Amino acid sequence: MILEVRDINTFYGTSHILFGVSISVDRSEVVCLLGRNGAGKTTTMRSIMGLTPPRSGSVQFHGEEMRGRAPYHIAQKGMGYVPDNRLIFPDLTTRENLELARKVPKSFDGEPWTVNRIYGLFPLLKRLDKRLGGYLSGGEQQMLTVGRTLMGNPDLLLLDEPVEGVAPLVVKDLGEQILKLKDMGQTILFSEQNVKFATMTAERAYVIDNGKIRYEGGIEELRVNEEVKRDYLMI
């Protein structure tokens, strides 16, 4: 098991947001955390990455406890995080954004990512090689953010709502690229409210609502579970 989150409770000030959330991700697996807006998806991702540390529970990465450690330390261990607000450098070109993020964690033993490998995964970015990040569309920025995170050669890739606010064609492209990453053996945990996208890309799913996990199971079982989709995903 590459990631094992057990019974985490996370607060914003005095507000209790996550209630005993548990999630596991095995190596080379693509897992989705599904939920409506405000369900606790982003807080879960931030808790795993150490940006909003849980007050209790456990976050184990490669069997090592991460709760209480700084985000930079967690990143150095091989966890890569793609936030929902992208945070690219608008005054740097596409290539400069990618090159700036190049690093190889000590534990990484695969083929390192290069700018050319990223361009092979996202051909559109190659055509935008010299364009400043601030002039990219939302979908292009999302591809760049994913590519920039991959340049850190993460063992685990965390994607927070990767297709929120992007065009349908880009949604399709990102889905295909996540499947390519899966074929390469990349381990991925992503949060999403787009059920169609999740069922196209993930193998397993967790459904979160009001800070609690309400469903855990295979993606095919979720596809036909009308009760869960109706009660927690507004479908």
Secondary structure, 3 states (H helix, E strand, C coil): CCEEEEEEEEEECCEEEEEEEEEEECCCCEEEEECCCCCCHHHHHHHHHCCCCCCEEEEEECCEECCCCCHHHHHHCCEEEECCCCCCCCCCEHHHHHHHCCCCCCCCCCCCCCHHHHHHHCHHHHHCCCCEHHHCCHHHHHHHHHHHHHCCCCCEEEEECCCCCCCHHHHHHHHHHHHHHHHCCCEEEEEECCHHHHHHHCCEEEEEECCEEEEEEEHHHHHCCHHHHHHHCCC
